[in-house]
Amino acid sequence: MRRLVRIALFLGLAAGLAACTSGRENTFARLGGLAKLSLTGPEEAPPAPELTRAQLDQIPFATIALSFDGGPRSYLVPLADNGGYLTYLDSNARGLVMLGGAVTATKGLGNDLRAIRHHPDDPVAYPGPLADWPDWLYRDYQYTQRDGEEFSITMACVFERLARETIEIAEIEFDVVRVGETCTNAVRQVTNTYWVEEDTGFVWKSEQWLGPRLFQATVEIIRPYSG
Amino acid sequence: MVRGIMRGRIGQLAVAAVTGVALACPVAAEEPVPAPQPNRNLFGMTGLIDLPSGEMQPDAEFGFTSSYFGGYLRNTISAQALPWLEVAFRYSVLEDMLATTADTTLYDRSFDVKLRLIQESPHWPSLVIGLQDFLGTGVYSGEYVAGTKSLFDGDLKVTAGIGWGRYAGANSINNPFCRNLNRFCDRTPSVGTGGSVDFGQFFSGEEVGLFGGLEWQSPINGLSFKAEYSGDTYTRERQLGDFQRKTGFNVGVEYKPVSGVEVGAYYMYGSEIGVRVSLSANPFRPLADIDGEPAPVPLATRRSPSPTAGAPKFGKILKLMDRKPVTTAFEDTGITDVTFPPREDGVRWAEAAMPASADYVCPDQAAKAIDAEYGVVDAVTFRHPDGTLVCTVALRPEGASAIRHATRITANYPTDWYEDEAQRTAAVEKLVAALEVDRLGLFGIELGPTRVTVYIENGKFRALPRAIGRTARALSATMPASVELFEVVPVENSLPVVSVVLERTALEDQAERPDAARAAWLMAKVSDAAPPDWGDTDLAMGNFPRMSWSVSPSLPLNLFDPDQPVRFDLAVVAEGTVEIVPGLSLSAAMQKQVVGNLDKIDPVNDSVLPRVRSDVARYLAEGDPALSRLTADYVTKLSPDTYGRLSAGLLERMYGGVSAEVLWKPADQSWGLGGEINWVQQRDFDQLFDFRDYDVVTGHASLYWDTGWYGLSAQLDAGRYLAGDWGATLGMKRRFANGWEFGGFFTLTDVPFSEFGEGSFDKGLFLTIPFNWFLPYESKSEFSTVLRPLTRDGGQRVVVENRLYPMVEDMDRAGLRDTWQGFWE
């Protein structure tokens, strides 16, 4: 019994002392946080507010609405433009990168899509009139595993014009063409959907596959980026 | 179509929180397909039940197996050291295996090795050759060749093999080697202290045994059944104990409830029930395969210079990247002279001479014609015959990027900020704050109008390139536009090891692009960092003196003692360091046992050598609390590729004295040389300030080599050991990009095996597991241990806390290259 008490005292002491360091890293404190999280589960996020167009117009920057697998929308603004690659992050430093209408990377989501190598004629990344869209092209999705190894998923993507539609994004209607895209390789088939402005090829809304361990993303352009 | 939408611009960081709603981590359930993991046997090797198979584990698989049947407990640590090499160390507790002592239990240590000769293919089985218990007392000594073929999509595996030694007891035929060479006919049971390899025994004996078996993977995921016929007759076990071998047939059932866990139950030799549990881990299969670290701040791209900045070099710059068809035939453009000057970046940038009759209007459609004529042209520069640069047309994103890069290089950003101390100070303060977000410390900075050198201390990221990449992002956000070159020098223990110079313009053209890490690596200039003059480096001396301390739990182990095979303490270790100036420090460490039984080790010692380590039991019993270290240390850079260290004081729990070391390790070289000389005196058992009578001069010359092959690195130390014995230690370890390490070492000295005692010579295994392998965030912490079958006095070195090579080994070109993929993360 006395031994048990000593062990318990030690564990308590260790847990307490583990927080005692002048260094920058406090592994044990973070371990404790993880253990607590595993017992209690993550804190409930507040319900995402659906913003009105009037509210969105208060944001003086380009804005997108992002949701995953039909979940609630988050509204993001670009923080950087690196040669057309726009980085959108939320307040927790999680988000994505877009080139044209294509999501080319995810950030801070875990199992992130690191980049996509687009064919120079890829109209999703480099918009052009819908009439000029190619029938198909290759696309290369790049990832890094947690062990540091890199891998790519290369697929052949075929476009198909599906229908003319009117969609509503934050209370504004757009006349667009719904374009389906089926990407396949030997072991995988995924689908993307784009709602495209016919004359310019601008993608107002899209549902995009991002990776084998990421949910499908829905991106709606609330206010386009103008450079 | 609604057209009234405002066009937006870039927001600020603070605005990103506009909704106040964080994204949930959208991780789907799909898992990568894991490599097949064949089951293990009761010996902890890949195999059937009591037999090996021709299979192997996935590369780098690391396992612990405990099995029991008939009074025989086998605990095995195994590793798939290379894709074709499986190795194992085993500690067995075997009842009724000794006839001559009061305690008939044999505590046996043994090593196995298994080599793959042929990898399974549609037409060939996998084929292996193996040595069991080749380095031990030889109780389980046996050699084998085994083959396994998978059938029915791997649901059924058939194994057959031939074996020598233990495997040749039953169902045997004549040894074909014995038929041709007499020396293969004799096989005598090994006796003695163990630890040596008796090569003469391998594949010897008058007979070889035939064995085989089946493994069937049931439709229930993870559930499999095994049956085998073993030729091992368990002769010694039957003679000395009451083990009964009624048949050679064994059957069993095995189940994998989750990845990395195997359990099995068996009916063995017609008389015994056996059980097994195996746990496994793999550096390539992190327990936490999600990197939950927040994203880095985006690289801040400088405002593009005025289009006229590139005019002297490119003329007017245009983009023509639509997919509209070519409207002008090449023949109609009048252009005849098109050249492609060689470029390092692979961009196809044509230079075209316009016809003399042409005016000075940019013939952009002619660029498309050139593209169609020559195929995949990224950019075209048009020059009039009179020498006038008319224009440059980008036809593809690669061309636009190359033009942008060249324009930035050409641009002359103002440098007047450098003359203003307030602006310089403000830039440095912003940089400190930006680095602090990623727990990077700015040790020193040398700021110039076009170049900055930053010395950083990485307190967070295991892979150094990730810290360098975060530093580059912070620099891009805080340095004035004219600062084009970023030199990042990581500092470890106040030692600047390597210099990485990055071009800001190139970074701006790589960020977020595909293959960006590869491009950044090709651009980075890696070299040895020059010995710094800290007095001339801003911030550096201002950091000193500085103090650091920590209090942490500790779990020292003592294994393989026959009285109690596992002993351990739970202890608290308090450490503190005062760094007076860069490189010069005072350090102390105290350890106090809280609970445990390490002090109960029997202090009986039969060593005939100076008792330099074998009195460890007395140190553990009498030294609580222990002043485990009290030293003054000085580390410095003697030249760009040479390092020096001087330590004095109580170096470790058993020795105090003086230690000096020099290391030569250029960053561009895969190998290095080191030398260390120590005068040490043995400390008293109470581990305070008294010493015993024994002192010795000990030292080694060392060769370090990163082979670049499967991450293997080797270290050879030759010199004089603590007992005054002369010899050498060879260590090999496999290092992984995520921080895992495992390997082994052995030491041979002029101490005869008979004088060394049990084990014959010093040897052991080492293992390092980084915390971020099982934690979903960045951590530099790790679990590291050295496992010695026995602690004797021959081949022992003094322990010095801050040896130089471990400080620098990850910071050379190869070390950076292996982990560079994290540069942008």
Boltz contact constraints between the chains, C-beta under 6 A:
constraints:
  - contact:
      token1: [A, 6]
      token2: [B, 595]
      max_distance: 6.0
  - contact:
      token1: [A, 7]
      token2: [B, 595]
      max_distance: 6.0
  - contact:
      token1: [A, 10]
      token2: [B, 570]
      max_distance: 6.0
  - contact:
      token1: [A, 10]
      token2: [B, 594]
      max_distance: 6.0
  - contact:
      token1: [A, 10]
      token2: [B, 595]
      max_distance: 6.0
  - contact:
      token1: [A, 14]
      token2: [B, 553]
      max_distance: 6.0
  - contact:
      token1: [A, 17]
      token2: [B, 551]
      max_distance: 6.0
  - contact:
      token1: [A, 20]
      token2: [B, 551]
      max_distance: 6.0
  - contact:
      token1: [A, 21]
      token2: [B, 550]
      max_distance: 6.0
  - contact:
      token1: [A, 22]
      token2: [B, 548]
      max_distance: 6.0
  - contact:
      token1: [A, 22]
      token2: [B, 549]
      max_distance: 6.0
  - contact:
      token1: [A, 24]
      token2: [B, 439]
      max_distance: 6.0
  - contact:
      token1: [A, 24]
      token2: [B, 459]
      max_distance: 6.0
  - contact:
      token1: [A, 25]
      token2: [B, 459]
      max_distance: 6.0
  - contact:
      token1: [A, 27]
      token2: [B, 771]
      max_distance: 6.0
  - contact:
      token1: [A, 27]
      token2: [B, 779]
      max_distance: 6.0
  - contact:
      token1: [A, 27]
      token2: [B, 781]
      max_distance: 6.0
  - contact:
      token1: [A, 48]
      token2: [B, 21]
      max_distance: 6.0
  - contact:
      token1: [A, 59]
      token2: [B, 18]
      max_distance: 6.0
  - contact:
      token1: [A, 61]
      token2: [B, 8]
      max_distance: 6.0
  - contact:
      token1: [A, 61]
      token2: [B, 9]
      max_distance: 6.0
  - contact:
      token1: [A, 61]
      token2: [B, 11]
      max_distance: 6.0
  - contact:
      token1: [A, 62]
      token2: [B, 8]
      max_distance: 6.0
  - contact:
      token1: [A, 68]
      token2: [B, 26]
      max_distance: 6.0
  - contact:
      token1: [A, 74]
      token2: [B, 19]
      max_distance: 6.0
  - contact:
      token1: [A, 74]
      token2: [B, 21]
      max_distance: 6.0
  - contact:
      token1: [A, 74]
      token2: [B, 23]
      max_distance: 6.0
  - contact:
      token1: [A, 75]
      token2: [B, 19]
      max_distance: 6.0
  - contact:
      token1: [A, 77]
      token2: [B, 11]
      max_distance: 6.0
  - contact:
      token1: [A, 77]
      token2: [B, 15]
      max_distance: 6.0
  - contact:
      token1: [A, 78]
      token2: [B, 10]
      max_distance: 6.0
  - contact:
      token1: [A, 79]
      token2: [B, 298]
      max_distance: 6.0
  - contact:
      token1: [A, 80]
      token2: [B, 298]
      max_distance: 6.0
  - contact:
      token1: [A, 82]
      token2: [B, 301]
      max_distance: 6.0
  - contact:
      token1: [A, 82]
      token2: [B, 511]
      max_distance: 6.0
  - contact:
      token1: [A, 82]
      token2: [B, 512]
      max_distance: 6.0
  - contact:
      token1: [A, 85]
      token2: [B, 512]
      max_distance: 6.0
  - contact:
      token1: [A, 87]
      token2: [B, 298]
      max_distance: 6.0
  - contact:
      token1: [A, 89]
      token2: [B, 16]
      max_distance: 6.0
  - contact:
      token1: [A, 89]
      token2: [B, 295]
      max_distance: 6.0
  - contact:
      token1: [A, 90]
      token2: [B, 16]
      max_distance: 6.0
  - contact:
      token1: [A, 90]
      token2: [B, 22]
      max_distance: 6.0
  - contact:
      token1: [A, 90]
      token2: [B, 23]
      max_distance: 6.0
  - contact:
      token1: [A, 91]
      token2: [B, 16]
      max_distance: 6.0
  - contact:
      token1: [A, 91]
      token2: [B, 17]
      max_distance: 6.0
  - contact:
      token1: [A, 92]
      token2: [B, 22]
      max_distance: 6.0
  - contact:
      token1: [A, 93]
      token2: [B, 294]
      max_distance: 6.0
  - contact:
      token1: [A, 93]
      token2: [B, 295]
      max_distance: 6.0
  - contact:
      token1: [A, 94]
      token2: [B, 23]
      max_distance: 6.0
  - contact:
      token1: [A, 97]
      token2: [B, 512]
      max_distance: 6.0
  - contact:
      token1: [A, 107]
      token2: [B, 295]
      max_distance: 6.0
  - contact:
      token1: [A, 108]
      token2: [B, 294]
      max_distance: 6.0
  - contact:
      token1: [A, 108]
      token2: [B, 295]
      max_distance: 6.0
  - contact:
      token1: [A, 109]
      token2: [B, 25]
      max_distance: 6.0
  - contact:
      token1: [A, 109]
      token2: [B, 26]
      max_distance: 6.0
  - contact:
      token1: [A, 110]
      token2: [B, 25]
      max_distance: 6.0
  - contact:
      token1: [A, 110]
      token2: [B, 27]
      max_distance: 6.0
  - contact:
      token1: [A, 110]
      token2: [B, 290]
      max_distance: 6.0
  - contact:
      token1: [A, 110]
      token2: [B, 291]
      max_distance: 6.0
  - contact:
      token1: [A, 110]
      token2: [B, 292]
      max_distance: 6.0
  - contact:
      token1: [A, 115]
      token2: [B, 514]
      max_distance: 6.0
  - contact:
      token1: [A, 117]
      token2: [B, 514]
      max_distance: 6.0
  - contact:
      token1: [A, 120]
      token2: [B, 396]
      max_distance: 6.0
  - contact:
      token1: [A, 128]
      token2: [B, 322]
      max_distance: 6.0
  - contact:
      token1: [A, 128]
      token2: [B, 323]
      max_distance: 6.0
  - contact:
      token1: [A, 132]
      token2: [B, 323]
      max_distance: 6.0
  - contact:
      token1: [A, 142]
      token2: [B, 514]
      max_distance: 6.0
  - contact:
      token1: [A, 144]
      token2: [B, 821]
      max_distance: 6.0
  - contact:
      token1: [A, 146]
      token2: [B, 286]
      max_distance: 6.0
  - contact:
      token1: [A, 146]
      token2: [B, 289]
      max_distance: 6.0
  - contact:
      token1: [A, 146]
      token2: [B, 291]
      max_distance: 6.0
  - contact:
      token1: [A, 147]
      token2: [B, 284]
      max_distance: 6.0
  - contact:
      token1: [A, 147]
      token2: [B, 286]
      max_distance: 6.0
  - contact:
      token1: [A, 147]
      token2: [B, 738]
      max_distance: 6.0
  - contact:
      token1: [A, 148]
      token2: [B, 737]
      max_distance: 6.0
  - contact:
      token1: [A, 148]
      token2: [B, 738]
      max_distance: 6.0
  - contact:
      token1: [A, 150]
      token2: [B, 821]
      max_distance: 6.0
  - contact:
      token1: [A, 172]
      token2: [B, 2]
      max_distance: 6.0
  - contact:
      token1: [A, 175]
      token2: [B, 1]
      max_distance: 6.0
  - contact:
      token1: [A, 212]
      token2: [B, 30]
      max_distance: 6.0
  - contact:
      token1: [A, 213]
      token2: [B, 27]
      max_distance: 6.0
  - contact:
      token1: [A, 213]
      token2: [B, 28]
      max_distance: 6.0
  - contact:
      token1: [A, 213]
      token2: [B, 30]
      max_distance: 6.0
  - contact:
      token1: [A, 214]
      token2: [B, 26]
      max_distance: 6.0
  - contact:
      token1: [A, 215]
      token2: [B, 26]
      max_distance: 6.0
  - contact:
      token1: [A, 215]
      token2: [B, 28]
      max_distance: 6.0
  - contact:
      token1: [A, 223]
      token2: [B, 5]
      max_distance: 6.0
  - contact:
      token1: [A, 223]
      token2: [B, 6]
      max_distance: 6.0
  - contact:
      token1: [A, 223]
      token2: [B, 8]
      max_distance: 6.0
  - contact:
      token1: [A, 224]
      token2: [B, 7]
      max_distance: 6.0
  - contact:
      token1: [A, 225]
      token2: [B, 8]
      max_distance: 6.0
  - contact:
      token1: [A, 226]
      token2: [B, 7]
      max_distance: 6.0
